[in-house]
Structure formats: structure tokens, C-alpha cells
Amino acid sequence: MIRGTPTVYVKTADSGQKRAHAFCPTCGSPIYATSADNPQTYGLRLGTIRQRRVLVPRRESWCDSELSWSRNLETLGLERYPRQR
């Protein structure tokens, strides 16, 4: 999304907290997710960011449901959480 305002969908996470998911209103591509009540951090969808090669992850969430064939990021020393934090 280059301009405009994303469409935001609010849903209740497994934790019971409200999560705001932002999408491109034209094509529906996911852009980010954050807390609906008090956003302090944002989970960015890297496929939509041109500068994604310079963005280094800080933590992994939902590790308890990761697929065995997914890339292993343990070498980066990230914080790992079995579910959403």
C-alpha cells in the first residue's frame, strides 16, 4: 500500500485480547497486526515492505505451532514464545 488508509479488522485473539489487523483496501494484502486497545508494538507483514532485507526480527511467536519444515531462526538468538505474548 503506497497511499491511503488501511482497512482494519478487529478480532479477539486466543488470549482474549482484541487484535487489530490492517489490510490494503484495494487488494486485501495484510499489512500489520497490533493491539486494538493500546498499540505499542506492531507485527509487520514483511511481504508488503520494500526494505524487508534490513529489518531483523526481534522475537518469534506461536512457536508451538511452527511447521517442521519452516526456517529455523534459533541462530539469531530471538526471544521465542509458544503463543502470542
Helices and strands as residue ranges (DSSP letters): E 7-12, E 18-23, E 30-35, E 42-44, G 46-48, G 52-54, E 59-60, G 63-65, G 74-76, E 79-80
